[in-house]
Amino acid sequence: MAIKLFNSQTSMFCEKVRVVFALKKVPYEVIDVRADERKSLLEYTNQRKVPTLNYNGECVIDSTVISARLEKDHPQNSIYPEGANNKGLCLAIEDWSDEVLVHANHAMRRADTPEAKQKAEAEWDTLFKTLELMYAGKKFIFDNKMTIADISIFSQLHYLYTAVKYDVPAQYKNVHAFLENMRQTLKLKSLAESFDAPSL
Ligand SMILES: N[C@@H](CCC(=O)N[C@@H](CS)C(=O)NCC(=O)O)C(=O)O
């Protein structure tokens, strides 16, 4: 039975999972949910969210759960750092990125008045300051090895400057250096390119 990913090319959470698949060099089929307005996804899962995986017949929903599931069966090129403490920290950062950065992305995307835009910019400014500290003097957060923490953060930032069309301000030099490292590691031709390579 094949592994099938219910995917939307513009979803940041789907991009996160596509990177994990590529890192682990696990082949999978893509089902574009936009092609049938999520009809087949709804039929299969009774819910609308992507990424959803049909993992050899097992239904797995949510990018964090999917990533952990892939790691379990395909431990090569681990998406977690070495050691229990670092793994705990990595999972906490993954969750922070998926819950907090995504909130700031939605706020920026929905900002339709100058006040709302200003508020969203202030929210991102606080987050950029945190990211700037996290990446100070570091290529990636843990041991100079790309983990799911970096992948989650990259997916949200990528969505911010492509779909939302809000550029990371130039003053955040460590954030820019991180994005450039991710571009090179993921072999993206440009930072705007969405990640869909089958393997890395
Ligand atoms: N926590 C989930 C979030 C998934 C999510 O919000 N997916 C969005 C696309 S980025 C979606 O499918 N939304 C459609 C809907 O809720 O109807 C994850 O990590 O996978």
Ligand as a Chemical Component Dictionary entry (heavy atoms), coordinates in Angstrom:
data_LIG
# 
_chem_comp.id                   LIG 
_chem_comp.type                 NON-POLYMER 
_chem_comp.pdbx_formal_charge   0 
_chem_comp.three_letter_code    LIG 
# 
loop_
_chem_comp_atom.comp_id 
_chem_comp_atom.atom_id 
_chem_comp_atom.alt_atom_id 
_chem_comp_atom.type_symbol 
_chem_comp_atom.charge 
_chem_comp_atom.model_Cartn_x 
_chem_comp_atom.model_Cartn_y 
_chem_comp_atom.model_Cartn_z 
_chem_comp_atom.pdbx_ordinal 
LIG N1  N1  N 0 -1.809  21.928 13.676 1  
LIG C1  C1  C 0 -2.093  21.502 12.323 2  
LIG C2  C2  C 0 -2.568  22.708 11.525 3  
LIG C3  C3  C 0 -3.080  22.323 10.140 4  
LIG C4  C4  C 0 -3.773  23.485 9.450  5  
LIG O1  O1  O 0 -4.135  24.505 10.067 6  
LIG N2  N2  N 0 -4.002  23.312 8.146  7  
LIG C5  C5  C 0 -4.677  24.319 7.343  8  
LIG C6  C6  C 0 -3.825  24.658 6.113  9  
LIG S1  S1  S 0 -2.331  25.471 6.547  10 
LIG C7  C7  C 0 -5.981  23.767 6.797  11 
LIG O2  O2  O 0 -6.013  22.713 6.207  12 
LIG N3  N3  N 0 -7.068  24.515 6.987  13 
LIG C8  C8  C 0 -8.351  24.191 6.387  14 
LIG C9  C9  C 0 -9.471  24.184 7.354  15 
LIG O3  O3  O 0 -9.231  24.267 8.590  16 
LIG O4  O4  O 0 -10.608 24.090 6.890  17 
LIG C10 C10 C 0 -0.829  20.871 11.736 18 
LIG O5  O5  O 0 0.266   21.061 12.278 19 
LIG O6  O6  O 0 -0.948  20.116 10.760 20 
# 
loop_
_chem_comp_bond.comp_id 
_chem_comp_bond.atom_id_1 
_chem_comp_bond.atom_id_2 
_chem_comp_bond.value_order 
_chem_comp_bond.pdbx_ordinal 
LIG N1  C1  SING 1  
LIG C1  C2  SING 2  
LIG C1  C10 SING 3  
LIG C2  C3  SING 4  
LIG C3  C4  SING 5  
LIG C4  O1  DOUB 6  
LIG C4  N2  SING 7  
LIG N2  C5  SING 8  
LIG C5  C6  SING 9  
LIG C5  C7  SING 10 
LIG C6  S1  SING 11 
LIG C7  O2  DOUB 12 
LIG C7  N3  SING 13 
LIG N3  C8  SING 14 
LIG C8  C9  SING 15 
LIG C9  O3  DOUB 16 
LIG C9  O4  SING 17 
LIG C10 O5  DOUB 18 
LIG C10 O6  SING 19 
# 
